[in-house]
């Protein structure tokens, strides 16, 4: 669990470092002006640069939130918890260990499909949302790429 948490946080940090700017999207308007929240939108071409071509075609957009504010963490965590109980979302994985918590949620019923990764610990909280036309198998491939990257 800790290794996976570190992998997801590493991906988010790399994205913030590579792009070096904050961007907003209406999905995150609720949080964009909140103190302690950084929002970033990653377009299809940037995703294509990070993933293999076959997998990249399935993803349209990615949103990343880096949450450092205490109030923002509480509100966003409550929203993630609400989504995990929503009948349109499948909880692919949820767990906690030693102060770290991770949730993987998937909504394949919508158009576009939506995959949410929420990772938090005492210090960091990152939420990543992937939109596109993908399946659970595509998500497994994405997570395997993250694992391969961590092994290098």
Rosetta blueprint (number, residue, H / E / L):
1 X L
2 X H
3 X H
4 X H
5 X H
6 X H
7 X H
8 X H
9 X H
10 X H
11 X H
12 X H
13 X H
14 X H
15 X H
16 X H
17 X H
18 X H
19 X H
20 X L
21 X L
22 X L
23 X L
24 X L
25 X L
26 X H
27 X H
28 X H
29 X H
30 X H
31 X H
32 X H
33 X L
34 X L
35 X L
36 X L
37 X E
38 X E
39 X E
40 X E
41 X E
42 X E
43 X E
44 X H
45 X H
46 X H
47 X H
48 X H
49 X H
50 X H
51 X L
52 X L
53 X H
54 X H
55 X H
56 X H
57 X L
58 X L
59 X E
60 X E
61 X E
62 X E
63 X E
64 X E
65 X E
66 X E
67 X E
68 X L
69 X L
70 X H
71 X H
72 X H
73 X H
74 X H
75 X H
76 X H
77 X H
78 X H
79 X H
80 X H
81 X H
82 X H
83 X H
84 X H
85 X H
86 X L
87 X L
88 X L
89 X L
90 X E
91 X E
92 X E
93 X E
94 X E
95 X E
96 X E
97 X E
98 X L
99 X L
100 X E
101 X E
102 X E
103 X E
104 X E
105 X E
106 X E
107 X E
108 X L
109 X L
110 X L
111 X L
112 X L
113 X E
114 X E
115 X E
116 X E
117 X E
118 X E
119 X E
120 X E
121 X L
122 X L
123 X L
124 X L
125 X E
126 X E
127 X E
128 X E
129 X E
130 X E
131 X E
132 X E
133 X L
134 X L
135 X L
136 X H
137 X H
138 X H
139 X H
140 X H
141 X H
142 X H
143 X H
144 X H
145 X H
146 X H
147 X H
148 X H
149 X H
150 X H
151 X H
152 X L
